[in-house]
Amino acid sequence: MKGKGLKRAAAVLGGGGGVLISSAALLSLVLPVNKHLVSASYVLLTTGMSALVMLLFYLTADCGGIRFPFIGKIGRNALVLYILHHLFILLLNVVLPPASPLCLVVPAAAVLLLACGGTGIFLDWKGWHVRL
């Protein structure tokens, strides 16, 4: 995709994301953003944010030529890592007390990221790809 196609894709992702986030902000005046109830304002907000993150990756990878091999490695076993991260979080809930200070949460999050990322890299290195 070159020229106009690149600009159009960027405009759709950026403009669409902005419109969705603005709509969520307006709707949140009437219907608060609530993840647990999956409110319409929450759906609009998270979809808009996802579009902007997609735009960021599109501009850096497709337009800028920068590759992210780490994302490919974890993406090939996304389901395994999704389940694994939930198991790690259950373990962290046992180890860390509720309302833990930031000095405990940040290292725990780093360990979680390294464990899941390392597992994804290992599985990809061995050529083990779990598919449904």
Buried (B, 14 or more C-beta within 10 A) or exposed (E): EEEEEBEEBBEEBBEBBBEBBEBBBEBBEEBEBEEEEEBBBBBBBBBBBEBBEBBEEBBEEEEEEEEEEEEEBBEBBEEBBEEBBEEBEEEBEEEEEEEEEEEEEEEBEEEBEEBBBEBBBEBBEEEEEEEE
